Every structure is written in C-alpha cells, then in structure tokens.
C-alpha cells in the first residue's frame, strides 16, 4: 500500500479517518465508482464529488481492500471471508464494519 493513495479525511497512516478512528478501524476500500481508496463511505461522500457505486459481485476477485496495518491489498472476496482479521498480518478489523458491507459491496451470489 506504500504506493496507494488514500483519500478522505485521514486521521493517521493506518487508514483511520475523522469518522472512524478506533484501534480496529484500519481498512481502506477502493470505491468501484472512481477506483480510489477511502477509509469510509462518509469520507467519500464528503470529498469525492460524485455518487457511490457498489462493487458488483462478479468483481469480488479484484483487489479493492487495503489493510492499514501491513499495507497489503486483498481481494474483496478475501476481505469478506476474513472474519474481521487481515489474512496476511492477522491484525483485527472492526467487526461492526460487517453492518456496512452493503454500502460498498453488492450481496454475494451463493
């Protein structure tokens, strides 16, 4: 993630922002609509200047989620199946983010 630019209202270099900055808020999401990373949907809404479009489920193999702790990009599928933990460095993610997945990702076909 060293070469990835995170946009929005950043709080620190682990992708926390002014809206979500607990110890566990260390995920940034590349938005489908603009191909840019933001720490949260509120940052996108306040700074991007365009509407949000969610990732379609047929694109879940795209790398579109970054861990703020180890700076690794992962696929959407890897993130959604991660059980709120980075599959690479094992850093814990905020479990509450599961409640907001529909704001970023289309429901997976099962």
Buried (B, 14 or more C-beta within 10 A) or exposed (E): BEEBEBBBBBBEEBBBBBBBBEEBBBBBBBBBEBEBBBBBBBBBBBEBEEEBEBBEBEBBEBBBBBBBBBBBBBBBBBBBEBEBEBBBEEBEBBEEBEEBBEBBBBEEEE
